[in-house]
Amino acid sequence: MRRPRGEPGSRAPRPTEGAICAGPGEPWSPSPNSMLRVLLSAQASSARLSGLLLLPPLQPCCLGPSKWGDRPSGGGPHAGPVQGLQRLLEQARSPGELLRWLGQNPTKVRAHHYPVALRRLGQLLGPRPGPPPVEQVTLQDLSQLIIRNCPSFDIHTIHVCLHLAVLLGFPSDGPLVTALEQERKFRLPPKPPPPLQPVLRGGQRLEAALSCPHFLRHPQQHLIHSLAEARPEELTPHVMVLLAQHLARHRLREPQLLEAIAHFLVVQEAQLNSKVVQKLVLPFGRLNYLPLEQQFMPCLERILAREAGMAPLATVNILMSLCQLRCLPFRALHFVFSPGFIDHVSDTPYALIVRRYLSLLDTAVELELPGYRGPRLPRRQQVPIFPQPLITDRARSKYSHKDIVAEGLRQLLGEEKYRQDLTVPPGYCTDFLLCVSSNGAVLPVRTQDPFLPYPPRSCLQSQAAWNPTTQDSTQRVLLILRERWHFCRDSRVLLGSRALRERHLGLIGYQLLPLPFEELESQRGLPQLKSYLRQKLQALGLRWGPEGG
C-alpha cells in the first residue's frame, strides 16, 4: 500500500531538474543535473570549473544569528522585517526586482541576504547552458552592492557568495570575484614566518650535510669534493668522524678527503683518544688506502702506546685497519699478544670479537711478518676468522653471481668435483674449491683433503701455488667471485678486507682464479657462462670429463 504524500516515512517530492537553491531554512546544494550542465557547458569558463571543484561545499546561510545580531525566525522585534525581506528576495520575478528589494531596504539588509539574492538569480537564469541576456547595468549594480558590503561579511558568507558567483559565470578576474577572493584571503589566519636558518660555516655545513639522512643514503661525490674546501680550524673531531664513516660506508676512495683526515689526525694527536682514532682510521683500511702523510704511522704508534691499555677494543680495531694496510707496528703487537691483555679482554662482553680479531692478527704475523719475534696468540685462544660469508655478501645474496656459477660448475664438472662455501684454515670462507692432480685433472673432492696445512710448512712452499716436488702434489684451486660491492666505488681497487683475504689464501698456497663481475655480467644465459668457465679453467691447464679422468 502506497503511503500518502507527506506522511512520515514517505519519499520527499523530487525537486525540479534545474533547481539551484532550497527553500527557507533548508540546506541547499545544487542538483546533480544542474552541476553536470555547468561542467559540460561549452561556455563554462575555467573560473567556473575551478570554483566548482575547489571551493568548500555550501552550507545553509541562515542557521542562526549573524554578526549584526539577527535572531532566529520567530523571535525578537526585528525578526519580522528581516525574514520578510528574505521572502521577498526568494519570490522575486526578475533580476531587476532582486536589485530593487536590496537597494530600497538598506536598513533591513543583512549579510545572509546576498547569498539568497545570488541563489534566486541562478533560479531566474534557469538551467540552460547559456544564461539568457540580462541587463549588464543590473548585474553591475548587484555586484557593486555585494562588493560594498562584503567587508562586513563573515567567512562563511564570503565562501558562499564566492561559490555562487563562480557558478553563475561571473568572470574570475572581474571585480566581484576579485573582491570576494581578497576578503577570503584576508580572513585566513596569517602563516607563521619561517624559522630563521642559522648561518653555517665550513665545518658546520659539513656536519649538517653528513648528518642528513638523504645524503647518507645517496652519496654524491661532487658534494664530497666541495666539502673538502673547509678550513682546518673549522673542523672538529665529530665532523671528521662523520666524514670518515661516510667514506667507509659508501666505499668512496677519495684521496683528497682521506689525506685531509690523515692530516687532521696528525695535527690533533694530543687531543684524540683511541675511541675517536679507531673511527678516523677505519676508512683507510676499508678502502685499502695508505695516506701520503709521512707522520701518519708514527702518530698512530704513539697513540697506541699511550692508549692501548685504556680501550682494548679500540686498540684492536686500529690494528685491524693497519693489518689491511700491511702496516702492523711490532710494539703494539707485543702488547695485544701479551698474557695480561688477553686475560683482560677474555672477561669482557666483546671477548669473542676481540679473539677473532687477534686470530686474524696472528695469521697476518704468521704469513706477512717473518721478522716478528714477539709473543703470539696461544693456539687454544684462536678461533676461525670469518667462517661464514661476510655480512655484505649475505645482504646482497640476491644480486650475487654465486648461484649461477655453481650451476655452471655442476653442469660442466659434476657436483662431486667442486665444493662451495668451504671454510679453510685459519678460518676463511671460500666461494668454490677444486682439487687438481699433478697432470691437471680435476679430482673428486671427496677423495682428497681439500685443506692445505696451516701454518704452511715453509715460507717457500706457502708462496708457491703448486710444487710437484712436495709430498702432496694435489693442487687446490679457489674460484674467487669479485662482485661489484667488493671494490671501492667507481674503482678497480679491492676493499681492504677482500684484498687481505685473497692475499692470505695465496700465501697459504691456494691458487686463485678471480671471476670479475664485469666478465660475469657480460655472459648472457647459462650456455655462455659455461663456455666462459670452460675457458677460464682450461687457461690454467685443467682437464675434466672422460679425457681428464
Secondary structure, DSSP 8 states (H G I E B T S, - for coil): ----TTSTT-------TT--S--TTS-----HHHHHHHHH-TT--HHHHHHHHHS-----S-SS--TT----TT-STTHHHHHHHHHHHHT-SSHHHHHHHHHH-TTT--TTHHHHHHHHHHHHH-S-SS-----HHHHHHHHHHHHHHGGG--HHHHHHHHHHHHHTT--TTSHHHHHHHHHHHHHS-------------HHHHHHHHHH-HHHHHS--HHHHHHHTTS-GGG--HHHHHHHHHHHHHTT---HHHHHHHHHHHHHTGGG--HHHHHHHHHHHHHTT---S-TTHHHHHHHHHHHHTTT-HHHHHHHHHHHHHTT---HHHHHHHTSHHHHHHHHTSTTHHHHHHHHHHHHHHHHHH-TT--S----GGG---SB-S--HHHHHTGGG-SHHHHHHHHHHHT-GGG-EES-EETTTEE-SEEEEE-TTSBEE-GGGS-----SS-S-HHHHT-S--TTSS---EEEEEEEE-GGGB-TTSS-B-HHHHHHHHHHHHHT-EEEEEEHHHHHT--SHHHHHHHHHHHHHHTT-B-STTT-
